[in-house]
Amino acid sequence: MAGTLKNVTDADFDAEVLSSDKPVLVDFWAEWCGPCRQIAPSLEAIAAEYGDEIEIVKLNIDQNPDTAAKYGVMSIPTLNVYQGGEVVKTIVGAKPKAAILRDLDGFVTIKPVA
């Protein structure tokens, strides 16, 4: 799945995210958002490395405004971690991969740098 993260929509958000057995990080983003494009490679790398522990999906806020509004997403990129149908962590703004991984500590087992 490297190189492409799954896209979710208002229609399938409950089934794909809220009903998931494992934590799901949702990247709220838009095409015009530079910082969103900046963090995309980091999220893809995290998905490739830690996909067995956490699912990472993208939600385009322009195409799916209802879910963004429901969760009070006011600025992007916003990364929400959902577990058991609830938001358990919110990360706002573009950060390097290492910082995102630090924020995900507890959801993923951080692998030592070789």
N, C-alpha and C positions, 0 to 999 in steps of 0.2 A: 504494500500500500504506500510505499515511500513515494514522495513527490506529490501526492494528492490526499488531502484530508477530505473526509466525508462531509457533505453539506447537509444540514438539516433545515427544515422549514417550520413555519407556524403549524402546518398541518400534521407533521410527524414528530414534533418536538417531544410530546408526552411519551410516545412509544420509544423513540430513539434515546432520549436523555433521561427523563424522569423515571422510566421503568427499567433502566439498565441495572444489571447486577453489580457492575463495578463503577467506580467514580468516573464521571464524564466531565472533561474540560470543554466548555463551549467558548469559542472565539467569536465574539460579536464584532463584525467588521463591515466595511463597505469598499467598493471598487476605488473610490476617490481618496481613500485614507492612506497616506504615505506610511505612517507608523504601522498600520495594519500589514501592509506589504513587507515592511522591514522585519517584522517578527515571524512572518509565515515560514521561512526556512527553519527557524529555531523550533517552531511547533511541529513541523514535519519531522525534524530530527528526533524530538522528544517522543513523538508518536511511534517512530521506527524503533527506538531503543526501549521504550517503556509501555508499548502497546498491550502487553499482557497484564499490566497493572492499572492502566488508565486509558480511557478512550478519549480521543481528541477530535472534535467536530467543529465546523464553521457554520455560523448563521449570518447571512447577509441582512443587515438591518434595513436596507432600502427595500428589499424584496419581502421581508418578514417583519414588519413594524410591530405587530401585535405582541410577539414574544419579547422583543426588546423593551416595549413599554411596560409589559407585565412585570418585568424584573428590574425596572427603573434604570435601564442603561442610558446614561446621559452623555457619555463620551466614549470614544473608541480609540484604540482597541480596549475592550473590556473582556477579561477572561473570567468566567464563573465556573467554579467546580461544583458539580451537583452530585450528591450522594444520598441514596434513599429518597429521591424526589425533592430534596431541599438544597438550597445554595449553602455550601459549607465554607466557601472561600471565594473572595473576589480580588482580582489583580487588575489594576487599571494602568494603562499606559504601556508604551513599548519598553521592553527590558531585554538585556542579553539572555541567551539560553541559560547560562549559569544562574542568573537571578531568578528566572522562571522556575528552574529546578529547585532552588532553595525555597521558593514559595510553595512548591508542591511537596515539600518534605512532609511525610506522614501519609501521603497518598501514593508515593512511589518510593522505592528503595534506591537511593542515590548510589550509582555505581562509582567506585573510585576511578580517578583519572589515571590511565596507564602511563 
